[in-house]
Amino acid sequence: MLRIENFSKSYKGKRAVNQLNLKVDGGDIFGFIGHNGAGKTTTIRSIAGVLDFEEGDIFINGLSIKKDPVGCKKISAYIPDNPDLYEHLTGIAYLNFIGDIYEINKNDREKAIEKYADAFELTSNLGDMVATYSHGMKQKLAIISALIHRPKLLILDEPFVGLDPKASLTLKNIMKELCNNGSSIFFSTHVLEVAEKLCNRIGIIKGGNLVTCGSTEEVIGDSSLENVFMDLIQEKM
């Protein structure tokens, strides 16, 4: 579903990500772990087609993000850590706007909005202006907007920030449901306990280099993700 080949990205001559190679199959929940400045967000924004990059390529369901960015974006969805929404719209107007972009028919759109707005307890607020929403409500709206076209690849950067415990559990259950239906999820998080329990595959990046990648069991072994992560980032620091 997602294939990253020899991906590199530099800022002002300094490599933020160096020759990254990894693969995410259909049904995978892939946790992308790293300290601040390790290259996580740079990688995620490049997968989403927000950033250009110098070397390598990124493929979503066989399509190149360089050669066919629109095709890639039609089958994927990206939720940044701090989503910028159109605050002059109501919640429902924003979701319909996104539905129009993805050309979702009226019946499918209404069913998806009802399902996910109810799940995140946002239905009663959809008539309100987005400008009146709290950070957590905006996060929920962004998540709903990403789900309504049933993406094959869901890309999330720190998705649990701003969500209350109930909404976090709802999101975890939705992520599992998506992957059970063949979609894939690639996300970053600093909450290592969540990654350890939720992900079937994990990659750890340090200083722009992928230092370990594999199934959760392979990466952790007899330890914990927290211990493995701390050991890896402290090496040669």
C-alpha positions in Angstrom: 0.0 0.0 0.0 2.8 2.4 0.9 6.3 2.0 -0.4 9.1 4.5 0.3 12.3 4.0 -1.8 15.6 5.8 -1.1 13.7 8.9 0.1 15.9 11.9 1.2 14.9 15.4 2.1 17.2 18.3 3.0 16.7 21.8 4.4 19.4 24.4 3.6 21.9 21.7 2.8 21.2 19.7 5.9 19.6 16.2 5.6 16.4 15.9 7.5 15.8 12.4 6.2 18.5 10.2 4.7 17.9 7.3 2.2 14.7 6.1 3.9 13.3 2.7 2.7 10.2 1.1 4.2 7.0 -0.7 3.2 3.5 -0.7 4.7 1.2 -3.5 3.5 -2.6 -3.5 3.3 -4.0 -4.0 6.8 -0.9 -2.7 8.6 -1.0 -0.2 11.4 2.5 1.2 11.2 3.9 3.3 14.0 6.7 5.8 13.0 8.6 6.7 16.2 11.3 9.2 16.8 12.5 12.1 18.9 11.7 15.7 18.0 13.6 16.7 14.9 14.2 13.0 13.9 12.5 13.4 10.5 9.0 12.1 11.3 6.9 15.1 10.2 9.2 15.7 7.1 8.5 12.1 6.0 4.8 12.2 6.8 4.3 15.5 4.9 6.3 14.1 1.9 4.1 11.0 1.9 1.0 13.3 1.9 2.3 15.3 -1.0 2.7 18.5 1.0 6.6 18.6 0.7 8.7 18.2 -2.4 11.8 16.1 -2.0 15.1 15.7 -3.8 15.8 12.0 -3.9 13.9 8.7 -4.2 10.2 8.2 -4.6 7.1 7.4 -2.6 4.3 5.1 -3.9 0.8 4.8 -2.6 -1.0 1.7 -4.0 1.5 1.7 -6.8 1.1 5.3 -7.7 4.1 7.7 -7.5 3.5 10.8 -5.3 5.9 12.6 -7.7 4.3 11.6 -11.0 0.7 11.3 -9.9 0.1 13.4 -6.8 -3.6 13.8 -7.4 -4.1 10.1 -7.9 -2.3 9.4 -4.6 -4.3 12.0 -2.7 -7.6 10.6 -4.0 -6.9 7.3 -2.2 -5.2 8.7 0.9 -6.0 11.1 3.7 -3.6 13.2 5.9 -4.3 14.6 9.3 -1.5 16.9 10.6 -0.8 17.4 14.2 -2.4 20.8 14.2 -5.0 20.8 11.4 -5.9 24.2 9.8 -9.7 24.2 9.0 -11.9 26.8 7.4 -13.2 28.5 10.5 -15.8 30.6 8.6 -17.7 27.4 7.8 -20.0 25.3 10.0 -18.8 21.8 10.7 -21.3 20.3 8.3 -20.4 22.7 5.6 -16.8 21.8 6.0 -17.5 18.1 5.7 -19.7 18.7 2.7 -16.9 20.7 1.1 -14.5 17.8 1.6 -17.1 15.5 0.3 -17.4 17.6 -2.9 -13.6 17.5 -3.4 -13.6 13.7 -3.2 -16.8 13.5 -5.3 -18.6 11.4 -2.7 -22.3 10.8 -3.6 -25.0 12.2 -1.3 -26.1 8.9 0.2 -22.6 7.6 1.0 -21.6 11.0 2.4 -24.5 11.3 4.7 -24.0 7.7 6.0 -20.3 8.3 6.7 -20.9 11.7 8.3 -23.6 10.3 10.6 -21.5 7.3 11.5 -18.3 9.2 12.5 -19.9 12.3 13.9 -22.0 10.1 16.2 -18.9 8.0 17.1 -17.0 11.2 18.1 -20.0 12.8 19.7 -19.9 15.8 17.4 -23.3 15.5 15.7 -24.9 18.2 17.8 -22.1 20.7 17.0 -22.0 20.3 13.2 -24.3 23.3 12.8 -21.9 25.5 14.7 -19.1 27.6 13.2 -15.7 25.9 13.2 -14.3 29.0 14.8 -16.2 28.2 18.0 -14.8 24.7 18.2 -12.2 23.7 20.9 -8.9 22.2 19.8 -10.3 18.7 20.5 -13.4 19.3 18.5 -11.4 20.6 15.5 -9.3 17.5 15.8 -12.4 15.3 15.7 -13.7 17.2 12.7 -10.4 16.8 10.8 -10.5 13.1 11.5 -14.1 12.7 10.3 -13.2 14.7 7.1 -10.3 12.3 6.5 -12.5 9.2 6.9 -15.6 10.0 4.8 -14.0 8.9 1.5 -12.7 5.6 2.9 -9.0 6.2 2.2 -6.8 3.2 1.4 -4.0 4.9 3.3 -4.5 7.1 6.4 -1.6 9.3 7.3 -1.6 10.8 10.8 0.9 13.0 12.6 0.4 12.8 16.4 -3.4 12.0 16.0 -4.1 11.6 19.7 -3.0 15.1 20.8 -6.0 17.1 22.0 -8.4 14.1 22.1 -10.0 13.1 25.4 -9.7 9.5 26.5 -13.0 8.5 25.0 -12.3 10.0 21.7 -8.8 8.4 21.7 -10.4 5.0 22.2 -12.9 5.7 19.4 -10.1 6.6 17.0 -8.1 3.5 17.9 -11.2 1.3 17.2 -11.8 3.1 13.9 -8.1 2.6 12.9 -8.5 -1.1 13.6 -11.7 -1.3 11.6 -10.1 0.4 8.6 -7.2 -2.0 8.6 -9.5 -5.0 9.0 -11.1 -3.8 5.8 -7.8 -3.7 3.9 -6.7 -0.1 4.4 -3.4 0.9 5.9 -2.4 3.4 8.6 1.0 5.2 8.9 1.2 7.4 12.0 3.6 9.1 14.3 3.1 9.4 18.1 5.1 10.2 21.2 2.8 8.0 23.2 4.9 4.8 23.0 2.4 2.7 25.0 -0.2 3.4 22.4 2.1 2.4 19.6 3.2 -0.8 21.3 -0.4 -1.9 21.8 -2.0 -0.6 18.6 0.7 -1.2 15.9 1.6 -4.5 14.2 4.7 -2.9 12.7 7.0 -0.2 14.0 9.9 1.9 12.6 12.2 4.1 14.7 14.0 7.0 13.1 16.9 8.9 14.5 18.7 11.8 13.0 17.0 11.2 9.7 18.0 7.5 9.5 15.8 4.5 10.1 17.5 2.6 12.8 15.1 -0.3 13.2 12.0 -1.5 11.4 9.9 -4.7 11.7 6.9 -6.3 13.4 6.2 -5.0 16.8 7.3 -8.3 18.3 10.6 -8.2 16.4 11.4 -4.6 17.4 10.5 -5.0 21.1 11.6 -8.6 21.8 11.5 -9.3 25.5 11.7 -5.6 26.4 9.2 -2.7 25.9 9.0 -0.1 23.1 10.0 2.6 25.6 13.2 0.8 26.6 14.1 -0.1 23.0 13.5 3.5 21.9 15.5 5.0 24.7 18.4 2.6 24.1 18.4 3.4 20.4 18.3 7.2 20.6 20.9 7.3 23.3 23.5 5.4 21.2 26.2 7.8 19.9 24.3 10.9 21.1 
